[in-house]
């Protein structure tokens, strides 16, 4: 972890606060995120899977070790990774947990059939990350992304978990048109995209891009 990463607000947010904020009593986004990932996983059935910004492991219960022989979970917060490892102990034989920023994490070149990043690109530089993701996809591999679309009050919603407000200065919404441009520049081809309505007047944009080949 570099000096820049050490000051990242994500390192100061307890998992309980994050899950409380994102859960049914907060912005109610954990269930939609799991549904998006579950649908994606069932369609792709990846032998090699990486989840970037995996957090405490929400949604990883859909991963089937009889389908996926290799899993990599990446997150900047070591406490989140520790919880994910405990909660998803059944993935132990296939899992690698990587504590690093996705901007500096070196995943194996052409090493994954599916790379999933949900609500992550708002907190990093997409122009720096997209080429790295594309290079880690195997020919025919799929990159799945979930973005927060403009809506509601346009800010981190107040849910009673004050630590989440520290992200206000870090979050930058990503325009799907900009992401499409970056993905095309990285050699990826769009497969699908859709808007997913949420509570509080907000919505997600869920899309998949493929690396040509196979």
N, C-alpha and C positions, 0 to 999 in steps of 0.2 A: 504494500500500500504506500503510495507516494504522499508527500507533504500536502498536496492539494486534496487528496482523498481524506486525509485525517481531519479536515475541517468540514467535511460533508455533513449537513444536518441529519441525513439518514442514520448516521452512527449514534445519534442521541435520542432517537425515538424508540421507546420500549415496544416490543412485539405486542404486548397487551393493548397499548394505545393504538397501534396501527390496526390491529384486528378489530378493536372496538369501533374505531372511526370508519373502517371499511365494511363492517358487518351490518346486520339487519337493523340494529338500533342506531346506526350512524347513516352513512350515505348508501348503504345496502348495495354494494358493488361486488362483494366477494362471490355471491351466488351467480350473477351474470358472468363474471370472469371464469368461474369454474365451468359453467355451461358452454361457453365459447371454446374453452380448452378441451372439454370432453368431446364435443362434436368434432373438433379438429383432429384429436388423437384417434378417434374411431375411423375417420376417413383416411388418414395418412398411414396409420399403424407403423410407426417408425421403428426400425431396428436400432437406430442410434438417435438419441434425443438430447437436446440441450435446452434448458430453460434459463433465460437471462433475467436477472432480477427476480429470483425464485422466492425471495422473502422467507417467511417461516414455513413454507411448504404448502400453502393453500392450493388445492386443486390437484396436487400430485398424487392423490389417491386413485386417480383414473389411470395412472401408468401401470401397465401389465408386464411384469417381468418375463412372462412367457412369450410376449411379443417383442419387447424392447430388451436388447441384450447389453446396451450401454446407455447410461444416463449421466449427464453432467448438469449440476445445479450451480449457478453462479450468482453470488450476491456480495455486496460490499460490507454488509453487516455480519460479523462473525456470530453474534448471538442469534440472529435469524437463522443462519445456516445450522447452528447447533440444534435449534428447535426442529428444523426441517428434517435433520438426520434422525432425531429421536422419533418424530412422528411417522416418518416413512422408513422405519427400520427394515421393513420387508424388502426395500430396494437396495439394501446393503451390498449384496453380491454384485450388483450392476452399477452402483452409484459412485460418482466422484463429486465431492463438494468443494467448490473453488471460491475462496474469499478474495475477491478482487473487483475492481471496477471493470465494466464491460469495455471501457475505452482502452484498457491496457491488458486485459486478459487475453492470453494466447491460446485459443482453441485449435485443435488439430486441423490442418488444411484438408479440405474435402472430407472431413470426418463425421458429418452428421446428415441424417436424412430429414430431420425436422429441427428447426431452431425457433423457439417461441419467445416473444418479448411483449409483455402486457404492461401498459402504463409505465414504461421505462424510458422511452426516447424523449419524453418531456423533461427528463432530468440529466441528459447527456447531450453531446453534440452529434446529431444524426449523420451529418456529413462525414464525421470521423468513424462512426460505428458501422454504417451500412457496408462499406467495402470489406471490413473485417468479417462481418456476418456472411457476406456473399462468398468470401474465400474459404469459410469453414463449412459451407454446404457441399455435399457430394453432388455430382451430376444428377439432375432430376430431383434434388432435395428441395424442401419447402421452407421458406421463412414466413412465419406468422407474426403479425403485429396487431396490437390493440392500442388505439390512441384515444385520448379524451378529447371530444369535440367541444367547441365553444357552446355555452349554454348555462342556464342558471344565473348565478351572479358573477361567473367567470373567475371565481377565486376558490381557494381551498375552503370547502364548506366547514362551518362551525358546528361541531358535534359534541362539544364538551371535552375533547381531548386536545388540550392546548399545545402539546408538543408538535402536533401536525402543522400548526401555523408557521413553524420555523421553515417549512418548505416553500412558503409563499414567494420568497425571493429567488428560489432555485427553479421552480416549475416554469416551463415555457411550452405552451401548446404548439403542436406540430401540425401544420396544414397538410391534409392528405395529398394535395397536389404537389407540395414540396417533397413529400416522402416518395410519391410515384416517380418524380424526377430523379431523386437520389438512387432509388432502386434500379431504375433503368440505366443510370450511369454506372452502376455497379454490376451490370450484366444480368439483372433479374427481370423476369417477365411476370406481370400481374396475372393471377389466376382468378381471384374473387375479391369482392369487397361488399360490405353492407354496414348500415347504421343500426345500432342496437339501442333502443330507447331505455332510459334509466329513470330512477326516482329523482326528485328535486329539479326537474326540467333539464337534466343533463343526458348525454348520450355518448356511446362509444362508436368508433369506427374500427371494424375488424376486417383485416385483409390478409391475403396470402400471395406470396411471390415465389416463383420457382427459378432455380438455376437450370438453364437448358442442358440437355444431355441425356444419356442413358439410352 
